[in-house]
């Protein structure tokens, strides 16, 4: 469990909390952006066969409402979602369990509309803030901690920070990821290096299949963003409410 300001970031271990993350995914991916067909999810939840092999994370506000989510899909007999888009993935990268190499895929990042006030913020609520702050055009409206809209990158980065701890516990060495180019560039600006491994695929716009090597990501963060790297490695705190660890 992790606390940042008024937000708590937790692993969604209970059925109730996981259902709440699936409901948020439905609102974002089906209702708001139309990436998923509503008729394919008649109960108002967006879920698939990989969810039972994933670690789910939730960001909660001070009303205990889920405002953000992401999942880490672990390798299983079902494989990884990216394998549907990129053929011969295993033969290309040849990770070896005997050498202690383990893979996972980051997917289904979603942040509520309230944390994404402007169109240029993208669907994850962090792109515009990072682009402005690193271009030397730091904007009070998106980067000043006194402004409510500074919560946008906090939600996404808090989820990634909690997920990083799960990656360490699970000894994950390779991370796969499919995202639009803007998000990939945003993560690179923070020091999270992902490499394109195939041509873009069309899924409501161009999406880039990527791989990230955990050791390389850590080295890059430690070298270029030591403060952020230190935060990523900090141990979790204790929850303010027992309901949030449910």
N, C-alpha and C positions, 0 to 999 in steps of 0.2 A: 504494500500500500504506500502511496506517495501523496504528499500534500504540497500544493503550490498555491499560495494565496488562499482564496476561498474555495478552491477546487480540490477534490479528492480523485485520485487515479487508482483504480483497483483492477485486479483480475476478476472477470465475471465468472465465478465458479458455480453459483447457484442457478437453477433453472429460471428463477424469476428475473435475475439480473441479465442472464443471457437473452431471455425473451425481450427484455427492454432494449438491448443492443440490436436485436433483429428488427424490432419495430422502428428504431431510428434508421437503420439501413433501408427499410422499406420507404420511409418518408423521404429520404434523400435520393435513393437510386430509382425508385418507382414513381413517387408522386411529384417530386420537385424536378428532377432532371430527366425522367423518362428513360433511363438506361435499362430498366427492367419493366416487363409488362405487368400491369396491375393484375390482370386475369391469371397470371402464373402464380400469384401470391394472394389467394382469396382471403386469407386470415389476417392480412395486414402485417405480415412478417416476411422479411427477405432472408432466406436461408438456403443452403445447398448441402450436398453430400460431404463437403470438406469440413463443415463446421464441427462434426463429431471428432475430427482429428486436429483441432486447432485450439490454441490458447487465446481466449478472448479478453479484451481489455476495455474498460469503460472509464470515461471522465464524468464526474458527477458534480453538479452545482450545490449550493448550500441548501437547496430544497430536495436534495437527493434525486434529482432528475438527471437522466443520462443525456449529456450534451455532446458526447463524442465517443467514437469507438474505432477499434482496429483489431485485426486478428493476425496471429502467427500460425500459419498452417504447417504442421509437422509432416515429414515424409511418412507415408504409410502404404498399404497395399493399393490404395487409390491413386498414389502418386501425388503430384502437385497440380494446382489449377493451370499454371503456366505451360504445362506439358500439352495442354489442348491447343495451344497457340504456337509453340515452338517444337518442331519435330526433332527427334534424336537428341534430346536434351542430356540424357544420361550418358550417351556415348561421347558427346562433345566434352563434357566436364569431368566425367570419370571420378566422382568423389568416392572415397574408399572408407567403408565403415571400420575396416581393420586398422586403418591409420587414425581412427578417431574423428574422421570427417563426417559431419552431419549437416543436412540441408533443411531449409524451411523457406516458406514464402510469406511475404508481407502482403496483405490485401484487405479490402473492404474498409479502408479509412473513410470515416464520415464524421462531419462536424455540423452541428445545427445551424440553421439559417441565421439565428440571432448572433452567432459568432462569425458571420460572413456578411457584413452589411453592404459591401460594394461589389459590383460585378467583377472588378479586377482582382478581388481576393480569391477567386477560384472556388472550387467546391470544398476545399480543405481549410480555408481560412488562414493561410500563412504566406502565400506567394507574394502579395503586394508589399507586405511589411518588410520581408527580407530583401526584395529587389530595391526598395527605396532606401533602406538603412545601409545596404552595402554599395549603393551607387553614390553615396555621399549626399543624398537628398532625404535625410532622415525626417520623417513626417510625424509631427506630434499626434496627429489623429490616428496613427496606427502603431506607433512605437513607444509613445510615452506611457509609462506605467500608471499615470494618473488618469488616463483616458480609458473608458470602458472597453473600447475596441482593441486595446492592447491584449485583451483576452484571446484574440484570434490565434496568434501563434502559440500562446501558452497551452491551449488545449491540444493541438496537434503534437507539439514537442513534448508535452507531459506524457502523452500516450506513448510516444517513441521512447522516452526515457524509461518508463515502466517496462516496455517490451524489451529493451536492452537488457534489463536485469534477468528477464526470463530466458533470453538468448544465452546469457552467460551460464545460468543454471542448467540449461539443456545442452550445453557444449556445442552450440550451432557454429559451424565454420563458414558456411556458404548461405547467402540470402538471395532469393529471387524476388522479383518485383516487376509489375507491369503498371506503368503510369504515364500520364501525358508529359510531354517534354518540359513543360513549365515546372511541374512538381519535381522532376528529376534535377533540373537546374537549381531549383530552390534548395533541395537537400544538399547538393554539391556546395552551395554557398555556405552552408552550415558545417561542411566538412564530412558529410556522409557521401562517400564516393561509390557510385554505382556505374557499371560499364554496360553499354548497349551490347546485346548478344545476338540480335536478329533485326531484320527490317521491321519498321513500324507495322503494327496491325491496326485494322480499322475496327474500332468499337466505340461508336458515337464520337468520332474524332480519332486522330492518330494516337496510338498508345505504344510506348517503347518497352520491349522486353529487356530486362536488366539483370545483372548479377552483381552482388557485393560480397567482398571477402572480408569477414569480420576482422581479421588481423590487420588488413590494410586500412579499414575504416578507423580502427583504434589508433593505428600509427599516425594517420592523417589528423585525427582529432587532437591527439596528444601534442603534435607538432604545431598545428596552426590554430587550434581552438582549445588550449589547455584548460581554460575556465569551464567551458562547456563539457569537456571530457571529464573533469572532476565531478561536475554535477551528475553526469550520466552514471558514474560509478558509485555515487553515494548510496548507502543502504536506505531501504524504505523506512518511513516513519510508522507511527501507530495511528489507527483510524480514530477520528473523533466520535464516530457513531458505530455501534456494532452492526447496524443494518448495512453499512457500506462494505463490510467484509462478508456479507451473506453469500 
